[in-house]
Amino acid sequence: MKAALDYAPDLPNPTPEDRYDVVDFSVDSDGFRGRLEGWRPAAPRPWTQNQVHMWTGGDMLPLSSPNDPVFFLHHCNVDRTCESWLRRYGRIYTPDMTAPATYTGERIGDTLALPASYPLTPGNMLDQSSWCTYDQLP
């Protein structure tokens, strides 16, 4: 996760796209998200979030991964790493609401696919400090 935490564009006033993700928001995007997920840099890969599912195998590999207790340990650490980066570089996220409708469900103000009783957006999740804290950040 060090490669993700170390990612900070050297622009004087970077936009969220320069820092967090870049359009087309795919695995080819070279930003914090792509590095945290483990897609960037392409070679050698930093072996972060996605690859842990592959290394662990068992229930961690398919869509049933939440059945494995390791899933929660792993994703708590991913969230902790994300929080550390957000504190260093600002609580930014892309795509914003000006992104085309093809990104519906991923834009900062779109409702997440959760039960209707939890109408949250990515924007609601950028600051978790009111309900979650970490003893130590990387």
C-alpha positions, 0 to 999 in steps of 0.5 A: 500500500506504500505505492498508493500512499506515496502517490501525490502528483507534483502539480501546484494545484492538482484537480481531483482527477489528477490526484484521485482518479482520471477519466475514464476511471478504468484500471488504466487510470493512474491515480490514487484509486488505481494504485490502491486497487493494485492496477498501477503502476502496471509493472511491477505491480504494487500488489495491493487490494485486489491481489490480496483476494487472489493470494488468499484464495478460498472464499476471498477469491469469488464474490462470496469473499465477505464470507471469509473473516479475512475479508473484513481484516483486509478491507479495514486496512484498505479503509485505513490506508485510504483515510491516511491518504485523504488526510495527507492530500484532501478529501477528494473524489472523482467522478463528480456530478458533471460526469456523464450518465454512464457513471451513474452509481459511481459519481460523488452524489449518486446513491450507493447500491445499499438497502433503501434505509441507508441512502448514502453517497460516496460524498457521505463516505469521504469523512468517516470520523464521526463513526470510525477512528484508527489508533494508527495510520500508515 
